[in-house]
Amino acid sequence: MLFKRVFTDEINDIYYAEKHITKTFLKLKKAAGSAELIVCFEEHLVQTKTHVERLEQVFELLGKKGTGKKMRGHRRYHQGRRRNH
C-alpha cells in the first residue's frame, strides 16, 4: 500500500511539472524573437502535451485523478527514513 501511495505521489509530481512546463513553453513561444525558436517551442510543447496525456492514462489505470499539485509527503517519508538509518 505504501508503494502505491509513494508511486502516486511521484506521478503527481511529474504531472505537476509537465503541466507547469506546458504553461512555460506557451509563454516562451509568445516571447520568442525568431521563427526558428517558435518552431522549437512548438515541437517541445507537443511532446510535453503528449507526456501529460500519458500521465493521465496512468492515473486512469490507477483509478486516481491527477491533481496537478506538487506533492511533498513522500519526500518527508524518505527524509525520515534516511535519518533513521
PLY file of the C-alpha trace (Angstrom):
ply
format ascii 1.0
element vertex 85
property float x
property float y
property float z
element edge 84
property int vertex1
property int vertex2
end_header
0.00 0.00 0.00
2.87 2.36 0.80
4.42 1.70 -2.60
1.18 2.66 -4.37
0.90 5.89 -2.37
4.52 6.84 -2.99
4.19 5.91 -6.67
1.03 8.02 -7.00
2.74 10.95 -5.27
5.70 10.65 -7.66
3.40 10.56 -10.68
1.58 13.60 -9.29
4.90 15.45 -9.02
5.76 14.59 -12.61
2.26 15.56 -13.74
2.59 18.89 -11.93
5.96 19.53 -13.58
4.73 18.67 -17.08
1.68 20.93 -16.67
3.97 23.73 -15.45
6.36 23.19 -18.38
3.38 23.37 -20.78
2.48 26.82 -19.44
6.10 27.91 -19.59
6.51 26.83 -23.23
3.40 28.81 -24.16
4.90 31.94 -22.57
8.30 31.35 -24.15
6.72 30.81 -27.55
4.94 34.17 -27.30
8.19 35.88 -26.28
10.37 34.18 -28.90
12.13 36.53 -31.27
12.65 34.23 -34.23
10.56 31.84 -36.28
13.09 29.07 -35.64
12.77 29.47 -31.89
8.97 29.49 -32.12
9.09 26.18 -34.03
11.36 24.67 -31.36
8.97 25.69 -28.58
6.00 24.36 -30.55
7.74 20.99 -31.01
8.56 20.74 -27.32
5.04 21.83 -26.43
3.59 18.95 -28.47
5.92 16.49 -26.75
5.07 17.85 -23.31
1.33 17.65 -24.00
1.87 14.01 -25.00
3.59 13.41 -21.65
0.61 14.95 -19.85
-1.80 12.71 -21.79
0.22 9.61 -20.93
0.31 10.53 -17.27
-3.46 10.99 -17.35
-3.71 7.46 -18.76
-1.60 6.18 -15.86
-3.91 7.91 -13.38
-6.89 6.33 -15.12
-5.30 2.88 -14.78
-4.72 3.56 -11.08
-8.29 4.74 -10.61
-6.98 8.15 -9.49
-7.12 11.68 -10.83
-4.00 13.75 -11.35
-4.12 16.82 -9.18
-1.51 18.87 -10.95
-0.38 19.91 -7.47
3.07 19.28 -6.14
3.04 16.51 -3.56
5.63 16.51 -0.80
4.51 13.77 1.57
6.75 11.11 0.09
9.79 13.36 0.44
9.15 13.74 4.17
8.79 9.95 4.40
12.13 9.36 2.67
13.90 12.06 4.69
12.68 10.43 7.91
13.89 7.03 6.76
17.35 8.41 5.91
17.68 9.92 9.42
16.78 6.58 11.00
19.47 4.61 9.10
0 1
1 2
2 3
3 4
4 5
5 6
6 7
7 8
8 9
9 10
10 11
11 12
12 13
13 14
14 15
15 16
16 17
17 18
18 19
19 20
20 21
21 22
22 23
23 24
24 25
25 26
26 27
27 28
28 29
29 30
30 31
31 32
32 33
33 34
34 35
35 36
36 37
37 38
38 39
39 40
40 41
41 42
42 43
43 44
44 45
45 46
46 47
47 48
48 49
49 50
50 51
51 52
52 53
53 54
54 55
55 56
56 57
57 58
58 59
59 60
60 61
61 62
62 63
63 64
64 65
65 66
66 67
67 68
68 69
69 70
70 71
71 72
72 73
73 74
74 75
75 76
76 77
77 78
78 79
79 80
80 81
81 82
82 83
83 84
